[in-house]
Amino acid sequence: MEFILPLLLILPFVGAIITLFMGGERAKYAKFTALVFSVATLALAIVLMTMDYVTMGMSEVWIQTDFFVMNFALAVDGLSILMVFLTALLVTVVVIFSFEEGDRPNYYHTLLLLMELGLMGVYLSADYFLFYIMWEITLIPMYFMISWYGGPRRHYSAIKFFIYTHIASLVMLIGIFAMVFQAGIINGGIADFSFAAVAAASPMFAETFQVLVFGLLFFGFIVKMPVVPFHTWLPDAHVEAPTGGSVLLAGVMLKMGSYGILRVCIENFGYGAIQWQWVMIILGIVSMIYGAYACIAQKDLKKMVAYSSISHMGMVLIGIGVLSQTGVEFAIFQMFAHGLITAVLFMVCGLAGHNIGTREIPLLGGMAKMMPKWAFFMMFGFMASLGLPGLVGFVAEFGILYALWEFIANTEYMWMIVFGMISMMLTAGYYLWSMQRTLFGDLTDKIDFETGVHGGPVHDISKYEFLAMTIMILLIALFGIMPSLATDFIMPYAVGLI
C-alpha cells in the first residue's frame, strides 16, 4: 500500500493544475474540482491512519553524482501522521468554507491545493533535499494568497512574510548541507541526503559540530514557528491574509517549524539539544508570555488571535525543550490541537470582517443578538483556546505544563512554573474580555446594520460556513474527550525519540 504516500502529493498537484485552467465560464466549477481532490486526499490520509503506516515508506534515486545522492523518499511515522491528517482536513474545510468565493475562484483554489502539496511534502519527506524543496514550495502559494486576496496592506505583508521565512530557510539549508556532507564523510562514501543515512552517522558527529549546526537549523525553524523576537512577520501576514490563507498558515504552516526541530534537530543532535535546552525553554517561555500579553492590547480580533498563536507555539517549544517523553508527546499533541482550534478562530475573525464589516473590538457589542450562530462558534473557539476542560486545548496545555513541572520539580528553578500560571490567566483574560465586549451588552450603535460592509444588511453565517466550523468544533470536542485517539499515534514516536 506504499502507493498511498505519493498519491497524497499527486492528488493536490493534479487538482491544482486542473483548477488553474478553469478560467472564464468554467471558474464557477473550480470549487467543485478542489472539493473533490481535497476530499480524496483526506480520505487517503484517514485510510493511512488505519494501516500499519510505521513500516510504510518508499525511496527512489532522484539525482546521483560522484559526490552525493538525492532521493525521492517518502515515509510517515507518529510525528508526521497527525500533521498529514490535519493538512488534508484543513484544506478540505477551507474549500467548504470558501465555497462562495467569487474573486478569481480558479486561482484561489489552485493556491489552496498547491499549499496542500507543499505541506504534505514537508511532512512526508524522508530525504533532506526533497524536504527543503517542499519547504520552499509552501512559500510561493502563500505569498500569492496574501498578495492577491489580502487586505489593504497585502503587498507589504506578503513581501515581509516571504523575506523572513525565505532567509530563515536559507540558513536552514546551510545547516542541512553541513549535516549531510559530514554524515557522508563519516559513512565513508558519497553524501546521501536520506534521513536514514544521516541518522546512521549522527551519533558520531563531533560535539562542537552538533552545537553549531543545531543552532543553524534551530534558527531556521523558530522563525517559521514563529518565536519571539522573530515573530513580527506573523501578525501582519494574518491580518492581511484572506481567511482561508490564515487558517492554513496558523493551522499547519507554523507547525513546520516545530516539526523541523523534532525531525531534524532533536533526532540527529542529541548532545546539541542538551546544550541548547535552556535556550529552547527560555525562548518558549518568553514567546508564551509575550504573545498572551500582546493579545490584551489588540483592538483587531484577527490580530489578537495571531498573537495568541505565538503564545501557543511558545508552549510547543517548551514541551520540546524539556527533552522528555511527556514533553515531546504533548508538544506534538499541542501542534495538532492548535491546528484544530485556530481554524475556528480565524474563520470567526474572517466572518466578522466579511459579514459585519469590521473586526475592531471597540466598534462591536451585543453581536450575540444580531448573529447568534457566529457568536456560538466564537465562544466555542475562544473557550477551546483558553484551555476549557473537555476540549482538546486543555489536554495539550496541561500535558506541557506537567512536563515543565517534571523538569524543574527537583531543581532550584521550581519558581518557573509561575510563568505557566501567568500565561493561563492572561489567556483567559483576553479571551473573556474580548467576548464580553464583542458579543454581550447593548447592541452597538457604531455599525449600520442595514447597509453593512458590502451594501447589504449584516447577516449571520451561511450554510457552508456553518458546515465547515461544525466539523472543526466536533473534532475539538472529540479529541478533548478522547485524546488517546491522537496520543496513541504520538506515544511510540516520543518513546523512541527520548
BAKETOR-729891 format. One record per residue (C-alpha): residue number from 1; residue in one letter; y, x, z. Coordinates in nm, 2 decimals, always signed. Layout:
<pts>
  seq  type       y       x       z
  NUM     A       Y       X       Z
...
</pts>
This chain:
<pts>
  seq  type       y       x       z
    1     M   +0.00   +0.00   +0.00
    2     E   +0.23   +0.30   -0.03
    3     F   +0.39   +0.13   -0.33
    4     I   +0.60   -0.08   -0.08
    5     L   +0.82   +0.22   +0.01
    6     P   +0.95   +0.29   -0.34
    7     L   +0.98   -0.08   -0.41
    8     L   +1.23   -0.10   -0.12
    9     L   +1.45   +0.12   -0.33
   10     I   +1.37   -0.02   -0.67
   11     L   +1.44   -0.38   -0.60
   12     P   +1.80   -0.33   -0.48
   13     F   +1.86   -0.09   -0.77
   14     V   +1.73   -0.33   -1.03
   15     G   +1.92   -0.62   -0.87
   16     A   +2.24   -0.42   -0.88
   17     I   +2.20   -0.33   -1.25
   18     I   +2.14   -0.70   -1.34
   19     T   +2.43   -0.84   -1.14
   20     L   +2.66   -0.56   -1.28
   21     F   +2.63   -0.70   -1.63
   22     M   +2.66   -1.07   -1.53
   23     G   +3.02   -1.09   -1.62
   24     G   +3.22   -1.38   -1.78
   25     E   +3.05   -1.72   -1.76
   26     R   +2.74   -1.56   -1.60
   27     A   +2.93   -1.43   -1.30
   28     K   +2.87   -1.75   -1.11
   29     Y   +2.50   -1.68   -1.11
   30     A   +2.53   -1.33   -0.97
   31     K   +2.49   -1.46   -0.62
   32     F   +2.16   -1.62   -0.70
   33     T   +2.03   -1.30   -0.85
   34     A   +2.15   -1.10   -0.55
   35     L   +1.98   -1.35   -0.32
   36     V   +1.65   -1.33   -0.50
   37     F   +1.64   -0.95   -0.49
   38     S   +1.77   -0.92   -0.13
   39     V   +1.52   -1.18   -0.01
   40     A   +1.24   -1.00   -0.19
   41     T   +1.34   -0.67   -0.02
   42     L   +1.35   -0.84   +0.32
   43     A   +1.00   -0.99   +0.26
   44     L   +0.87   -0.64   +0.18
   45     A   +1.03   -0.50   +0.49
   46     I   +0.86   -0.77   +0.70
   47     V   +0.53   -0.70   +0.54
   48     L   +0.58   -0.33   +0.61
   49     M   +0.62   -0.41   +0.98
   50     T   +0.29   -0.59   +0.99
   51     M   +0.10   -0.29   +0.84
   52     D   -0.02   +0.04   +0.97
   53     Y   +0.31   +0.20   +0.84
   54     V   +0.27   +0.51   +1.06
   55     T   +0.01   +0.65   +0.82
   56     M   +0.20   +0.54   +0.51
   57     G   +0.40   +0.78   +0.30
   58     M   +0.44   +0.93   -0.05
   59     S   +0.56   +1.25   -0.19
   60     E   +0.61   +1.38   -0.55
   61     V   +0.76   +1.71   -0.65
   62     W   +1.11   +1.64   -0.79
   63     I   +1.28   +1.97   -0.85
   64     Q   +1.10   +2.31   -0.83
   65     T   +1.21   +2.66   -0.89
   66     D   +1.10   +3.01   -0.78
   67     F   +1.32   +2.97   -0.47
   68     F   +1.30   +2.61   -0.35
   69     V   +1.12   +2.28   -0.40
   70     M   +1.27   +1.93   -0.35
   71     N   +1.05   +1.63   -0.33
   72     F   +1.08   +1.26   -0.38
   73     A   +0.93   +1.19   -0.05
   74     L   +0.94   +0.86   +0.15
   75     A   +0.80   +0.77   +0.49
   76     V   +0.86   +0.53   +0.77
   77     D   +0.79   +0.55   +1.15
   78     G   +0.90   +0.40   +1.47
   79     L   +1.26   +0.54   +1.44
   80     S   +1.32   +0.40   +1.09
   81     I   +1.12   +0.08   +1.07
   82     L   +1.37   -0.13   +1.25
   83     M   +1.66   +0.02   +1.05
   84     V   +1.48   -0.07   +0.73
   85     F   +1.43   -0.43   +0.85
   86     L   +1.79   -0.45   +0.98
   87     T   +1.93   -0.33   +0.64
   88     A   +1.73   -0.58   +0.44
   89     L   +1.81   -0.86   +0.69
   90     L   +2.19   -0.80   +0.69
   91     V   +2.22   -0.77   +0.32
   92     T   +2.04   -1.10   +0.28
   93     V   +2.26   -1.26   +0.54
   94     V   +2.58   -1.12   +0.39
   95     V   +2.47   -1.26   +0.04
   96     I   +2.43   -1.60   +0.20
   97     F   +2.75   -1.58   +0.40
   98     S   +2.94   -1.48   +0.08
   99     F   +2.79   -1.75   -0.14
  100     E   +3.13   -1.89   -0.21
  101     E   +3.29   -1.55   -0.30
  102     G   +3.49   -1.62   -0.62
  103     D   +3.67   -1.28   -0.68
  104     R   +3.45   -1.09   -0.94
  105     P   +3.13   -1.21   -0.77
  106     N   +2.91   -0.99   -1.00
  107     Y   +3.08   -0.67   -0.89
  108     Y   +3.08   -0.78   -0.53
  109     H   +2.71   -0.84   -0.52
  110     T   +2.64   -0.52   -0.72
  111     L   +2.82   -0.33   -0.45
  112     L   +2.61   -0.50   -0.18
  113     L   +2.29   -0.41   -0.35
  114     L   +2.39   -0.05   -0.41
  115     M   +2.47   -0.02   -0.04
  116     E   +2.13   -0.15   +0.03
  117     L   +1.98   +0.11   -0.20
  118     G   +2.16   +0.39   -0.03
  119     L   +2.09   +0.27   +0.33
  120     M   +1.72   +0.22   +0.25
  121     G   +1.71   +0.57   +0.10
  122     V   +1.85   +0.73   +0.41
  123     Y   +1.61   +0.55   +0.64
  124     L   +1.30   +0.61   +0.42
  125     S   +1.37   +0.97   +0.30
  126     A   +1.12   +1.24   +0.41
  127     D   +1.30   +1.51   +0.22
  128     Y   +1.63   +1.66   +0.31
  129     F   +1.77   +1.68   -0.04
  130     L   +1.68   +1.31   -0.10
  131     F   +1.82   +1.23   +0.24
  132     Y   +2.16   +1.38   +0.15
  133     I   +2.18   +1.22   -0.19
  134     M   +2.11   +0.88   -0.04
  135     W   +2.36   +0.95   +0.24
  136     E   +2.63   +1.01   -0.02
  137     I   +2.53   +0.71   -0.23
  138     T   +2.62   +0.48   +0.06
  139     L   +2.98   +0.61   +0.05
  140     I   +3.06   +0.50   -0.31
  141     P   +2.99   +0.13   -0.30
  142     M   +3.16   +0.10   +0.05
  143     Y   +3.47   +0.28   -0.09
  144     F   +3.50   +0.03   -0.37
  145     M   +3.41   -0.26   -0.15
  146     I   +3.71   -0.18   +0.07
  147     S   +3.94   -0.07   -0.22
  148     W   +3.87   -0.38   -0.44
  149     Y   +3.81   -0.66   -0.19
  150     G   +4.00   -0.55   +0.12
  151     G   +4.33   -0.63   +0.28
  152     P   +4.69   -0.52   +0.21
  153     R   +4.63   -0.15   +0.32
  154     R   +4.29   -0.14   +0.15
  155     H   +4.35   +0.17   -0.07
  156     Y   +4.47   +0.38   +0.22
  157     S   +4.18   +0.27   +0.44
  158     A   +3.92   +0.33   +0.16
  159     I   +4.05   +0.68   +0.10
  160     K   +4.06   +0.76   +0.47
  161     F   +3.71   +0.64   +0.51
  162     F   +3.59   +0.85   +0.22
  163     I   +3.77   +1.17   +0.32
  164     Y   +3.65   +1.16   +0.68
  165     T   +3.29   +1.08   +0.61
  166     H   +3.26   +1.29   +0.30
  167     I   +3.40   +1.61   +0.46
  168     A   +3.16   +1.55   +0.76
  169     S   +2.87   +1.51   +0.52
  170     L   +2.96   +1.85   +0.36
  171     V   +2.94   +2.02   +0.69
  172     M   +2.61   +1.84   +0.75
  173     L   +2.49   +1.98   +0.41
  174     I   +2.57   +2.33   +0.52
  175     G   +2.35   +2.28   +0.83
  176     I   +2.07   +2.13   +0.61
  177     F   +2.07   +2.43   +0.38
  178     A   +2.07   +2.67   +0.67
  179     M   +1.78   +2.49   +0.83
  180     V   +1.57   +2.46   +0.52
  181     F   +1.61   +2.81   +0.40
  182     Q   +1.55   +2.95   +0.74
  183     A   +1.23   +2.75   +0.75
  184     G   +1.14   +2.89   +0.41
  185     I   +1.17   +3.24   +0.54
  186     I   +0.95   +3.16   +0.84
  187     N   +0.69   +2.98   +0.63
  188     G   +0.67   +3.29   +0.41
  189     G   +0.73   +3.11   +0.09
  190     I   +0.99   +2.92   -0.11
  191     A   +1.22   +2.68   +0.08
  192     D   +1.06   +2.34   +0.10
  193     F   +1.31   +2.06   +0.17
  194     S   +1.05   +1.82   +0.30
  195     F   +1.08   +1.70   +0.66
  196     A   +0.72   +1.82   +0.73
  197     A   +0.78   +2.18   +0.61
  198     V   +1.10   +2.22   +0.82
  199     A   +0.93   +2.06   +1.13
  200     A   +0.64   +2.31   +1.10
  201     A   +0.88   +2.60   +1.11
  202     S   +1.13   +2.46   +1.36
  203     P   +0.95   +2.58   +1.68
  204     M   +1.01   +2.94   +1.56
  205     F   +1.39   +2.90   +1.50
  206     A   +1.59   +3.16   +1.70
  207     E   +1.78   +3.02   +1.99
  208     T   +2.12   +3.12   +1.86
  209     F   +2.04   +2.98   +1.52
  210     Q   +1.94   +2.65   +1.68
  211     V   +2.26   +2.62   +1.88
  212     L   +2.48   +2.69   +1.58
  213     V   +2.30   +2.48   +1.32
  214     F   +2.26   +2.19   +1.57
  215     G   +2.64   +2.20   +1.60
  216     L   +2.70   +2.18   +1.23
  217     L   +2.46   +1.88   +1.19
  218     F   +2.58   +1.72   +1.50
  219     F   +2.94   +1.72   +1.38
  220     G   +2.84   +1.56   +1.05
  221     F   +2.66   +1.28   +1.23
  222     I   +2.91   +1.20   +1.51
  223     V   +3.19   +1.14   +1.26
  224     K   +2.97   +0.88   +1.10
  225     M   +2.89   +0.70   +1.42
  226     P   +3.19   +0.75   +1.49
  227     V   +3.25   +0.93   +1.82
  228     V   +3.59   +1.00   +1.98
  229     P   +3.80   +1.19   +1.86
  230     F   +3.67   +1.15   +1.51
  231     H   +3.69   +0.77   +1.52
  232     T   +4.02   +0.69   +1.36
  233     W   +3.89   +0.60   +1.02
  234     L   +3.68   +0.31   +1.16
  235     P   +3.94   +0.06   +1.28
  236     D   +4.13   +0.10   +0.96
  237     A   +3.82   +0.06   +0.74
  238     H   +3.71   -0.25   +0.94
  239     V   +4.04   -0.42   +0.94
  240     E   +4.09   -0.39   +0.57
  241     A   +3.73   -0.44   +0.45
  242     P   +3.60   -0.78   +0.35
  243     T   +3.37   -0.95   +0.59
  244     G   +3.05   -0.85   +0.41
  245     G   +3.16   -0.49   +0.40
  246     S   +3.24   -0.49   +0.77
  247     V   +2.90   -0.64   +0.86
  248     L   +2.71   -0.37   +0.67
  249     L   +2.95   -0.09   +0.78
  250     A   +2.91   -0.17   +1.15
  251     G   +2.56   -0.31   +1.14
  252     V   +2.37   -0.04   +0.96
  253     M   +2.60   +0.23   +0.82
  254     L   +2.72   +0.35   +1.16
  255     K   +2.36   +0.39   +1.27
  256     M   +2.31   +0.66   +1.00
  257     G   +2.49   +0.89   +1.24
  258     S   +2.27   +0.83   +1.55
  259     Y   +1.96   +0.82   +1.32
  260     G   +2.05   +1.16   +1.19
  261     I   +2.10   +1.31   +1.54
  262     L   +1.75   +1.19   +1.63
  263     R   +1.58   +1.26   +1.30
  264     V   +1.73   +1.60   +1.22
  265     C   +1.89   +1.75   +1.53
  266     I   +1.65   +1.64   +1.81
  267     E   +1.33   +1.66   +1.61
  268     N   +1.40   +2.02   +1.49
  269     F   +1.61   +2.19   +1.75
  270     G   +1.47   +2.14   +2.10
  271     Y   +1.65   +2.44   +2.25
  272     G   +1.97   +2.35   +2.07
  273     A   +1.95   +1.99   +2.20
  274     I   +1.93   +2.12   +2.56
  275     Q   +2.23   +2.34   +2.51
  276     W   +2.43   +2.06   +2.35
  277     Q   +2.31   +1.80   +2.60
  278     W   +2.62   +1.77   +2.82
  279     V   +2.84   +1.77   +2.51
  280     M   +2.65   +1.46   +2.39
  281     I   +2.67   +1.29   +2.73
  282     I   +3.04   +1.36   +2.78
  283     L   +3.14   +1.25   +2.43
  284     G   +2.93   +0.94   +2.47
  285     I   +3.10   +0.85   +2.80
  286     V   +3.45   +0.92   +2.65
  287     S   +3.37   +0.70   +2.35
  288     M   +3.22   +0.43   +2.57
  289     I   +3.53   +0.41   +2.80
  290     Y   +3.80   +0.47   +2.54
  291     G   +3.66   +0.22   +2.30
  292     A   +3.64   -0.05   +2.57
  293     Y   +3.99   +0.03   +2.70
  294     A   +4.14   +0.03   +2.35
  295     C   +4.00   -0.32   +2.29
  296     I   +4.22   -0.47   +2.56
  297     A   +4.53   -0.36   +2.38
  298     Q   +4.44   -0.51   +2.04
  299     K   +4.60   -0.82   +1.91
  300     D   +4.39   -0.84   +1.59
  301     L   +4.04   -0.99   +1.66
  302     K   +3.88   -0.77   +1.40
  303     K   +4.03   -0.45   +1.52
  304     M   +3.92   -0.54   +1.87
  305     V   +3.56   -0.58   +1.75
  306     A   +3.59   -0.25   +1.56
  307     Y   +3.69   -0.06   +1.88
  308     S   +3.40   -0.23   +2.06
  309     S   +3.17   -0.07   +1.81
  310     I   +3.30   +0.27   +1.91
  311     S   +3.22   +0.18   +2.27
  312     H   +2.87   +0.06   +2.20
  313     M   +2.79   +0.36   +1.98
  314     G   +2.91   +0.58   +2.26
  315     M   +2.63   +0.42   +2.47
  316     V   +2.38   +0.51   +2.20
  317     L   +2.49   +0.88   +2.22
  318     I   +2.45   +0.87   +2.60
  319     G   +2.09   +0.74   +2.56
  320     I   +2.01   +1.02   +2.31
  321     G   +2.19   +1.28   +2.52
  322     V   +1.99   +1.24   +2.84
  323     L   +1.68   +1.36   +2.63
  324     S   +1.43   +1.13   +2.80
  325     Q   +1.18   +0.88   +2.66
  326     T   +1.36   +0.59   +2.82
  327     G   +1.70   +0.71   +2.69
  328     V   +1.57   +0.76   +2.33
  329     E   +1.38   +0.43   +2.33
  330     F   +1.68   +0.22   +2.44
  331     A   +1.92   +0.42   +2.23
  332     I   +1.72   +0.31   +1.92
  333     F   +1.70   -0.04   +2.06
  334     Q   +2.08   -0.04   +2.11
  335     M   +2.12   +0.06   +1.75
  336     F   +1.91   -0.24   +1.64
  337     A   +2.07   -0.48   +1.89
  338     H   +2.43   -0.38   +1.80
  339     G   +2.34   -0.43   +1.43
  340     L   +2.24   -0.79   +1.51
  341     I   +2.53   -0.87   +1.73
  342     T   +2.81   -0.71   +1.53
  343     A   +2.71   -0.91   +1.22
  344     V   +2.80   -1.23   +1.41
  345     L   +3.12   -1.07   +1.55
  346     F   +3.26   -0.96   +1.21
  347     M   +3.16   -1.29   +1.05
  348     V   +3.36   -1.48   +1.32
  349     C   +3.66   -1.25   +1.28
  350     G   +3.64   -1.28   +0.90
  351     L   +3.64   -1.66   +0.92
  352     A   +3.95   -1.65   +1.14
  353     G   +4.14   -1.48   +0.86
  354     H   +4.00   -1.69   +0.59
  355     N   +3.99   -2.04   +0.75
  356     I   +4.28   -2.02   +0.99
  357     G   +4.50   -1.77   +0.81
  358     T   +4.54   -1.52   +1.09
  359     R   +4.33   -1.30   +1.33
  360     E   +4.63   -1.24   +1.56
  361     I   +4.52   -1.35   +1.91
  362     P   +4.88   -1.43   +2.03
  363     L   +4.91   -1.68   +1.75
  364     L   +4.59   -1.87   +1.83
  365     G   +4.50   -2.10   +2.11
  366     G   +4.29   -2.41   +2.16
  367     M   +4.09   -2.35   +1.85
  368     A   +3.77   -2.49   +2.00
  369     K   +3.93   -2.83   +1.94
  370     M   +4.00   -2.77   +1.58
  371     M   +3.69   -2.56   +1.49
  372     P   +3.41   -2.63   +1.73
  373     K   +3.13   -2.47   +1.53
  374     W   +3.33   -2.15   +1.48
  375     A   +3.41   -2.15   +1.85
  376     F   +3.04   -2.17   +1.94
  377     F   +2.95   -1.87   +1.73
  378     M   +3.24   -1.67   +1.86
  379     M   +3.14   -1.74   +2.22
  380     F   +2.77   -1.66   +2.15
  381     G   +2.85   -1.33   +1.97
  382     F   +3.10   -1.22   +2.24
  383     M   +2.86   -1.31   +2.52
  384     A   +2.58   -1.12   +2.35
  385     S   +2.81   -0.81   +2.30
  386     L   +2.92   -0.81   +2.66
  387     G   +2.56   -0.80   +2.78
  388     L   +2.47   -1.15   +2.89
  389     P   +2.12   -1.16   +3.03
  390     G   +1.87   -1.32   +2.80
  391     L   +2.03   -1.18   +2.49
  392     V   +1.95   -0.86   +2.31
  393     G   +2.26   -0.67   +2.42
  394     F   +2.17   -0.69   +2.79
  395     V   +1.83   -0.53   +2.74
  396     A   +1.97   -0.24   +2.53
  397     E   +2.26   -0.16   +2.76
  398     F   +2.06   -0.20   +3.08
  399     G   +1.80   +0.04   +2.95
  400     I   +2.06   +0.31   +2.85
  401     L   +2.23   +0.29   +3.19
  402     Y   +1.90   +0.31   +3.36
  403     A   +1.82   +0.62   +3.16
  404     L   +2.15   +0.77   +3.26
  405     W   +2.08   +0.69   +3.62
  406     E   +1.74   +0.86   +3.59
  407     F   +1.91   +1.17   +3.45
  408     I   +2.17   +1.21   +3.73
  409     A   +1.99   +1.05   +4.02
  410     N   +1.89   +1.37   +4.19
  411     T   +2.19   +1.58   +4.09
  412     E   +2.55   +1.63   +4.21
  413     Y   +2.67   +1.41   +3.92
  414     M   +2.55   +1.08   +4.06
  415     W   +2.91   +0.96   +4.06
  416     M   +2.90   +0.95   +3.68
  417     I   +2.72   +0.62   +3.69
  418     V   +3.05   +0.46   +3.78
  419     F   +3.15   +0.51   +3.41
  420     G   +2.88   +0.26   +3.31
  421     M   +3.02   +0.01   +3.56
  422     I   +3.37   +0.06   +3.43
  423     S   +3.25   +0.01   +3.07
  424     M   +3.08   -0.32   +3.16
  425     M   +3.38   -0.45   +3.34
  426     L   +3.62   -0.36   +3.06
  427     T   +3.39   -0.51   +2.80
  428     A   +3.35   -0.84   +3.00
  429     G   +3.73   -0.84   +3.05
  430     Y   +3.84   -0.80   +2.69
  431     Y   +3.59   -1.05   +2.55
  432     L   +3.66   -1.32   +2.81
  433     W   +4.03   -1.27   +2.79
  434     S   +4.03   -1.29   +2.41
  435     M   +3.81   -1.61   +2.42
  436     Q   +4.04   -1.77   +2.67
  437     R   +4.35   -1.70   +2.46
  438     T   +4.19   -1.79   +2.13
  439     L   +3.96   -2.09   +2.20
  440     F   +4.09   -2.27   +2.51
  441     G   +4.41   -2.42   +2.64
  442     D   +4.66   -2.62   +2.44
  443     L   +4.62   -2.61   +2.06
  444     T   +4.86   -2.36   +1.92
  445     D   +5.18   -2.47   +1.75
  446     K   +5.23   -2.15   +1.57
  447     I   +5.00   -2.24   +1.28
  448     D   +5.05   -2.51   +1.02
  449     F   +4.70   -2.67   +1.02
  450     E   +4.78   -2.89   +0.72
  451     T   +4.89   -2.60   +0.49
  452     G   +4.65   -2.33   +0.60
  453     V   +4.62   -1.99   +0.45
  454     H   +4.52   -2.09   +0.10
  455     G   +4.73   -2.40   +0.06
  456     G   +4.47   -2.63   +0.21
  457     P   +4.40   -2.76   +0.56
  458     V   +4.24   -2.54   +0.82
  459     H   +3.87   -2.61   +0.83
  460     D   +3.56   -2.52   +1.02
  461     I   +3.28   -2.31   +0.88
  462     S   +3.09   -2.40   +0.56
  463     K   +2.71   -2.47   +0.54
  464     Y   +2.64   -2.12   +0.40
  465     E   +2.84   -1.95   +0.68
  466     F   +2.67   -2.17   +0.93
  467     L   +2.32   -2.08   +0.80
  468     A   +2.40   -1.70   +0.79
  469     M   +2.53   -1.70   +1.15
  470     T   +2.25   -1.93   +1.28
  471     I   +1.99   -1.68   +1.15
  472     M   +2.16   -1.40   +1.34
  473     I   +2.20   -1.58   +1.67
  474     L   +1.84   -1.69   +1.67
  475     L   +1.73   -1.33   +1.63
  476     I   +1.97   -1.22   +1.90
  477     A   +1.81   -1.47   +2.14
  478     L   +1.45   -1.39   +2.02
  479     F   +1.48   -1.01   +2.07
  480     G   +1.67   -1.07   +2.40
  481     I   +1.39   -1.29   +2.54
  482     M   +1.11   -1.08   +2.38
  483     P   +1.24   -0.72   +2.35
  484     S   +0.88   -0.60   +2.31
  485     L   +0.90   -0.73   +1.95
  486     A   +1.12   -0.43   +1.89
  487     T   +1.03   -0.18   +2.16
  488     D   +0.66   -0.19   +2.05
  489     F   +0.77   -0.02   +1.73
  490     I   +1.00   +0.23   +1.91
  491     M   +0.79   +0.34   +2.20
  492     P   +0.53   +0.55   +2.01
  493     Y   +0.81   +0.75   +1.85
  494     A   +1.00   +0.80   +2.17
  495     V   +0.69   +0.92   +2.35
  496     G   +0.61   +1.17   +2.07
  497     L   +0.97   +1.30   +2.05
  498     I   +1.04   +1.40   +2.41
</pts>
